[in-house]
Amino acid sequence: MIAGGESSKKIRKPKPWKHSQPLTRTQLRQMRDEFWDTAPHYGGQKEIWDALRAAAEADLTLAQAIVDSAGVIIQSTDLTTCYDERGAKYELPKYVLSEPTNLIRDS
């Protein structure tokens, strides 16, 4: 178990961001699914990718518990850059962590 300290940063939501083109919720979901399906092929451990996905899709309290128990080292508190205990780097795009400000509500 990891003791709280300098190495464990508190997770927070990414700052508001805008996609280059307005997206519908369906398009955003497709982008997210595509990222999570391909991310493990770029390196790192599948278990860490799975933990990061679970954290990205959870509320902040649960997300914090997930990354702490998985041994994820948080470089950026918004989870855009993380490492595992072996030093492998995991980069998450903002679109898997939060919705853009120009999201089109599906009707």
Phi, psi and omega in degrees: 000142182268127177281143179295146180173206182296329184284337181258109180267151177281132180283144173220161179293148176298156176297153177305142182217161183236132177283157182300330175226145177304138181243149170272165178301322180296315179297319179298316179299319179296317178299316180296312180301318180297317179299308183295329178290326185262337185308314182298339180286347180267007178115173183085177183264139180302322181298322179290317177301317179297319179295319180294322178295314179300318179294318181297330184265000182257170173286168188300321181295313179293320179302317179299315180297321181296309183292324178296314183288335179276353181075027179281133178262117185272118176273312178251129185296344177270009178073009180290334177225122180222165176226157171261179184293344177270356178094003177289140183265140178234119180247126181249130176287152181303328184293345174269349184257333180201170180269147177288159179289340181255035176289133178270125178290124177296135181264000000 
